Amino acid sequence: MQNLFEVSWFVPALWVMFALSVFWAYHSFRAKRYGMVLIAGMVQIMISPAFAVTIGPVILALGVIQFYVGIVNTKKGESYEA
């Protein structure tokens, strides 16, 4: 992992990926596409170890919350359809 931080574009690419996943999760939640919120949460959970020293715990918390919201609302939507 340390070798990846020596590449100049790696950390900015992770920041862009984080910003896009937050934007994606927000719009997916508004559109009631909870499966996409779940995927955005998984992306944020996977990104969080790279920022373990700085903002990683916050990114992890957002990812876990979005993952949970995606699962709960997906299951809730399935029970209403049945």
C-alpha positions in Angstrom: 0.0 0.0 0.0 2.9 2.4 0.8 4.1 2.0 -2.8 0.8 3.3 -4.1 1.1 6.5 -2.1 4.3 7.3 -3.9 2.4 7.5 -7.2 1.4 11.2 -7.6 -2.1 10.6 -9.0 -3.3 7.9 -6.5 -4.5 10.0 -3.6 -6.2 12.6 -5.7 -7.9 9.8 -7.6 -9.2 8.4 -4.3 -10.6 11.8 -3.3 -12.4 12.0 -6.7 -13.7 8.5 -6.2 -14.9 9.4 -2.7 -16.6 12.6 -3.9 -18.3 10.8 -6.8 -19.6 8.0 -4.5 -21.1 10.5 -2.1 -22.8 12.3 -5.0 -23.9 8.9 -6.4 -25.3 7.8 -3.1 -27.2 11.0 -2.6 -28.9 10.9 -6.0 -29.6 7.2 -5.7 -31.3 7.7 -2.4 -33.4 10.5 -3.8 -34.4 8.3 -6.7 -35.2 5.4 -4.3 -32.6 3.1 -5.9 -31.3 1.6 -2.7 -29.2 -1.0 -4.4 -27.0 1.7 -5.8 -26.7 3.3 -2.3 -25.5 -0.1 -1.1 -22.8 -0.2 -3.8 -21.7 3.4 -3.0 -21.4 2.4 0.6 -19.2 -0.6 -0.3 -17.0 1.7 -2.4 -16.5 4.1 0.5 -15.7 1.2 2.8 -13.0 0.0 0.4 -11.6 3.5 0.1 -11.4 4.2 3.8 -8.2 2.2 4.7 -6.2 4.4 2.4 -7.1 7.4 4.6 -6.7 5.6 7.9 -4.6 8.3 9.5 -6.7 11.3 8.4 -10.3 11.1 7.5 -10.6 7.3 7.0 -12.8 6.7 10.1 -15.3 9.3 8.8 -15.3 7.7 5.3 -15.8 4.3 6.9 -18.7 5.5 9.0 -20.4 7.0 5.9 -19.8 3.8 4.0 -21.3 1.6 6.8 -24.3 3.9 7.2 -25.0 3.9 3.4 -24.5 0.1 3.2 -26.9 -0.4 6.1 -29.5 2.0 4.6 -29.2 0.2 1.2 -29.8 -3.2 2.8 -32.7 -2.1 5.1 -34.5 -0.2 2.3 -33.9 -3.0 -0.2 -35.3 -5.6 2.1 -38.2 -3.3 3.0 -39.0 -2.7 -0.7 -39.0 -6.5 -1.3 -41.5 -7.1 1.5 -43.9 -4.6 0.2 -43.8 -6.0 -3.3 -44.6 -9.5 -2.2 
